[in-house]
Amino acid sequence: MKTYKVITDPEAFQLLADDTRRKMVYLLRAKEMTVSQLAADLGLTPQAIYHHIRKLKQVGIIEVAKEERVDHFIETYYRATAELFHLAHGDERGTKLEISQSREALRALEKLGYKLECEEEAATKLVNIQKRMWETGAKSEWDERISEMENVDFFGRQALMEYARFLAMKDEEFDEYLQLHREMRELLRHCVKAPGAKKRKG
């Protein structure tokens, strides 16, 4: 499994707009699972899971990891083709999906007691900031080397990628990265009212 994969297929954007498929990919990033295991975790029928798997396989997001014989049956295990997927910016449908996901995350803040004040505008700006953050100090040549480290698990490889990225950043890149975090924090503080906070003036 690759550590990082860029998604450019417009059909893949549409498939990942479905909440069930996103949950499946999330599970299959962490470990290999069968159709019956996915069905049990997601509370769906095996037929429904297989339908989603077939579509995700077609666009290269999920693949067969291995097959094992159990009595007279063959159990097929699936996995995600990468640990981290990144939607290619510049494609209209990809950008729309990212903004939709950002908007969904903002709305979920209300479950924590926050109140949104500029959701639509904030979602677009957050996606743009995250794009710049992702591009700062990115080293795609590490992907294959990290993915081949068999003794490092999924979460360890995620941490490794982050550590290596910080170590390789030049001082000016790190300063830019910190500034982008500040921009994101200020944007969120401007657009989301914390529980118990007074109404902002202006």
Buried (B, 14 or more C-beta within 10 A) or exposed (E): BBBBBEBEBBEBBBBBBEEBBBBBBEBBBEEBBBBEBBBEEBEBEBEBBBEBBEBBBEBEBBBEBEEEEEEEEEBBBBBBBBBBBBBEBEBEBBBBBBBBBBBEEBEEBEEEEBEBEEBEEBBBBBBBBBBBBEEBBBEEEBBEEBBEEEEBEEEEBBEBBEEBBEEEBEEEBBEBBEEBEEBBEEBBEBBBBEEEEEEEEE
